[in-house]
Amino acid sequence: MKGLFFCGLCLLSLPAFSENYFPLPSPVASGEAHDYTKQNIDQVIEKSDDEELVRLSGQIIKKLKCSTYLFRDKTGEIQIQIGNEDIPEKGLLFGSPTIIKGEVLKDPKKPIVVEADKIRYVF
């Protein structure tokens, strides 16, 4: 009985001794680990590069088509693409203060669009 207790104690203490020799894998980076640059809409239109990560503060004004919405701040308006998987559980709250983190999509033949990665409401 004492031998069984001693073996169990040894097995429980094994991870403490092996921790320094076998490091655990680092956690997977989340979407929050990216560097989103805070900008206003004028800055995005004039200075942003294609695929640049931006953070915009403003309001979703209206739906333009299937997954495209109009977003406004104090400096202007821009189109935002929001996939169904990126819509918050509360849905889209038009006219509410909103922070959008996303990627700038520049195509010479189309208007500049920000593809939303994360939507958060500020109350």
JOUR-V207120 format. One record per backbone hydrogen bond with DSSP energy under -0.5 kcal/mol. NH is the residue of the N-H (numbers start at 0). CO is the residue of the C=O. If there is no record, write none. Layout:
# JOUR-V207120
NH:CO / NH:CO
This chain:
# JOUR-V207120
4:0 / 5:1 / 6:2 / 7:3 / 8:4 / 9:5 / 10:6 / 11:7 / 12:8 / 13:9 / 15:12 / 16:12 / 17:13 / 18:14 / 20:17 / 21:17 / 32:29 / 33:30 / 35:33 / 36:34 / 36:52 / 38:54 / 43:39 / 44:40 / 45:41 / 46:42 / 47:42 / 47:43 / 50:103 / 51:48 / 53:51 / 53:101 / 54:36 / 55:99 / 57:97 / 58:71 / 59:95 / 60:58 / 60:69 / 61:69 / 63:67 / 64:67 / 67:64 / 68:79 / 69:61 / 70:68 / 70:77 / 71:58 / 72:75 / 75:72 / 77:70 / 78:111 / 79:68 / 80:113 / 81:66 / 81:79 / 82:80 / 85:82 / 86:82 / 86:83 / 90:87 / 92:90 / 93:91 / 94:59 / 95:92 / 97:57 / 98:119 / 99:55 / 100:117 / 101:53 / 102:114 / 103:51 / 104:112 / 105:103 / 106:104 / 109:106 / 112:104 / 113:78 / 114:102 / 114:112 / 115:80 / 115:113 / 116:100 / 117:100 / 119:98 / 121:96 / 122:120
